[in-house]
Amino acid sequence: MANRSHFKFSTHALEQMFIREISAEEIMEVIYDPDAIYKEENEHLIYQKVLTRNGADFLYRVFVNPDKIPNLIKTAYRTSKINKYL
């Protein structure tokens, strides 16, 4: 299981989380217990998980650079278009 101390939020990620109203707790839930992890061509990782918020299901996607120590959370978003990414 991932340890929170092994991750750092980029400035961009924090800005996007604020704009998109995504909490750090939601991000860490996706990273700790993902439904799937995909590797991008540049070897960066996309953690995905469906979470229920306000009675609706959303797919959360968290983009991480594992080459950085601690791993750098680059950005994150949620979408209701779950099937587009599964």
C-alpha positions in Angstrom: 0.0 0.0 0.0 1.2 3.5 -0.8 2.3 5.7 2.0 1.1 9.3 2.0 4.7 10.5 2.8 5.8 8.9 -0.5 3.7 11.5 -2.5 3.9 15.2 -3.0 1.3 17.5 -4.6 2.6 19.7 -7.4 1.4 23.4 -7.4 -0.6 22.6 -10.5 -2.3 19.6 -8.8 -3.2 21.7 -5.8 -4.6 24.5 -8.0 -6.7 22.0 -10.0 -7.9 20.3 -6.8 -9.1 23.6 -5.5 -10.9 24.6 -8.8 -12.4 21.1 -9.2 -13.3 20.8 -5.5 -11.3 17.5 -5.0 -9.9 16.9 -1.5 -6.5 15.5 -0.7 -8.3 12.7 1.1 -10.1 11.7 -2.1 -6.8 11.8 -4.0 -5.1 9.5 -1.4 -8.1 7.1 -1.5 -7.6 6.7 -5.2 -3.9 6.2 -4.8 -4.2 3.8 -1.8 -6.9 1.7 -3.3 -7.2 2.2 -7.0 -9.6 0.3 -9.3 -6.8 0.4 -12.0 -3.4 1.9 -12.6 -2.3 2.7 -16.2 1.2 3.5 -17.4 1.6 6.4 -19.9 4.1 6.3 -22.7 6.5 8.5 -20.5 6.2 5.9 -17.7 4.1 8.2 -15.6 1.1 6.5 -13.8 -2.6 7.2 -13.9 -4.5 5.9 -10.8 -8.2 5.5 -11.3 -11.1 4.8 -9.0 -14.9 5.2 -9.1 -16.1 7.0 -6.0 -19.6 8.1 -5.0 -20.1 11.8 -4.3 -23.4 13.3 -3.4 -25.2 10.2 -4.5 -23.6 10.0 -7.9 -20.7 7.9 -9.2 -17.6 9.7 -10.6 -14.3 8.3 -12.0 -11.3 10.0 -10.4 -8.1 10.1 -12.3 -4.8 11.0 -10.6 -1.6 11.5 -12.6 1.6 10.7 -10.9 5.3 11.0 -11.8 6.9 8.0 -10.1 10.4 9.1 -11.1 10.3 11.9 -8.5 11.1 11.2 -4.8 8.6 11.6 -3.3 6.3 10.6 -6.2 4.8 13.8 -7.7 1.1 14.1 -8.1 0.9 16.1 -11.3 -2.9 16.7 -11.6 -6.2 15.1 -10.9 -9.8 15.3 -12.1 -13.1 13.5 -11.8 -15.6 12.8 -14.5 -19.1 11.4 -14.8 -18.1 9.8 -18.2 -16.9 6.7 -16.5 -17.2 4.3 -19.5 -15.0 6.6 -21.6 -11.9 5.6 -19.5 -12.7 2.0 -18.5 
